[in-house]
């Protein structure tokens, strides 16, 4: 039985197969409309989420399956003190596959250790968010036509931004990628990420001002400074509007520098950018459903001819 | 020359860097056991100049030596049975350490689910870096006291 805890659970070859499958689902949705008839996904969301939970549920429904679960720890037995291990043991009796989001890092790994059904990590604290990475990768592949040979700028909260950690670790298996980390000093990318890049021979740079580097980027991945990751409200208020991507900055960027964002966006991307053809963040959401459909099929080992 | 009696069954930790014997005594939780223990500090050593030695009369299999490897993998472990050395072990960094280090990341699942074992894996053997199995927090040897359980 396979789980999806980090994008690294898949080889680059398996990722290609997954993206090919997602692309086929996009082209031929009817072909897959009954692939999961009679199957259920449990969405165990201990932490608030709109997009990811609905995306998983929509993905299963598009495949003919059903969804059950909870949204918020207060509505689950966690409020009574039940452990993740016990919850997943119980849920294994109700569903065929589970997507779990938890504010504590490693929760999905714990669930996978006690589960009888495939577990998908739908975000664990500031650690990993593999399906976001899969849809980010799919978006890059569809827009740039490749997953190698580019300079990617990653901007915002690089310390607690789990989407960033997952994305960098996954991209660090493809050729000739230069990473530009743009963040306030307090939200720098963690050392385990830069250690990994150094070990694998990738080049990277760290800077504070987006305007200093935007001209050389082929892709810009913006992130939100997340209030829920701060223990101190004062720090959050000071840092939340550190970056604002606006038309003036976009005029200096390359004509094919696509802007990605895991959403929700607050102030870090001005709404005036939304109509710019380089704004790719809403496309990501659509690709997210296709990728999650492909992932569900893969983990359930269901093949559609 | 100081003479300390031989042990019948147990382990002798030799070539401990001078001054670290008490640290190892502590991390092996020997203060909680009834074993006979001899700690020799600053013994003369051809190899190291000075060294510490720790002798423990016990069932040799009863001690988890992962903590020893973590503090100083160059320590030699002599296993004594029936008064003679039956094995000389060179410590190697264990691939996984369970129940020795405690993760201090407040966002780690192990911080709220008390029954979970604290597991660290060897993430980088060359740089001797261990990380928490759950959250990948890096164990820092510089803050050893904080990390050991």
Interface residues (C-beta under 8 A of the other chain):
Chain A: X83 X84 X85 X102 X103 X104 X105 X106 X107 X109 X110 X124 X125 X126 X127 X191 X192 X195 X199 X231
Chain B: X105 X106 X107 X108 X109 X110 X111 X112 X113 X115 X116 X123 X124 X127 X129 X131 X132 X133 X134 X135 X136 X138
